[in-house]
Amino acid sequence: MYKYIFSAMFFAIISAKAQTDTLAVKSIKGITDKMLEIISVPIGQEPDWGAYRNLFLPTAQKTSLRPSGKPGRQVRTSNLEEFIRNIGPLYARDGFKEVSVGLTINEYNGIACAFQSYYCKNLKGTYEKRGVNCFQLVFADNRWWIANTIFVGEDSKNKIPNKYLNKNE
């Protein structure tokens, strides 16, 4: 009897999680917020990389821009597996929290570009930053997919414009 009740509860929880994930990819705000939710983890916990991969097209690229970086090191691009392998361990080691502080969406006929302003920090207290994630998205198979991301941090010379803050569509 207990085995049956436990099994029923287990499948109900799994079903609810699957439904939530399904709902997240039905809207641009949902999928971009879900990405931040997945990578926001306490110290010692790995993000759910399977759920993370499910947000992206298999060919997606992640690009970071550091305008003030050394020549040849200003732009860094990786595929999802390279990103998970190279940056992923930092999330578990230091913990991480990233939240949206603004979202601006331009969409047409199954393609979209979303500027998501963010605030992030590691939970050790050694890193804190604001910036902008730029998502290229496509709508296919009845859901949104992240095709590519580009992100850049704010600096003292380049503050996030107000038009990208506290706006949600």
VENTAFEN-V150759 format. One line per field, one symbol per residue. ss: DSSP state (h for helix, s for strand, l for the rest). phi: phi as a letter, one per 30 degrees, with the letter a starting at -180 (. if undefined). psi: psi as a letter, one per 30 degrees, with the letter a starting at -180 (. if undefined). A space follows every 10 residues. Layout:
ss->???
phi->???
psi->???
//
This chain:
ss->lhhhhhhhhh hhhhhhhhhh hhhhlllhhh hhhhhhhhhl slllllllhh hhhllsssss ssssslllll llllsssssh hhhhhhlhhh hhhhlsssss ssssssssll ssssssssss sslllllsss ssssssssss llssssssss ssslsllsll lhhhlllll
phi->.dddddddde dddddddddd ddddddbddd ddddeddddd bdeicddddd ddeddcdecd ccbccbecdd eibdbbbbde ddddddceed dddciabbbd blbbbcbahj babbccdbbb adddicbaac abccccbbcb hiadbddabb bbddbddbdd dedcchbbc
psi->eeeeeeeeee eeeeeeeeee eeeegfleee eeeeeeeefj llkfkklife eeefflkfgk kkkkkieglk kfgfkkklle eeeeeeeefe eeeflkkklk gkkkkkkkhg llkkjjklkl llffgfkkll akkjkklkjl hhlkkjelkk kklklffilk kefgkhkk.
//
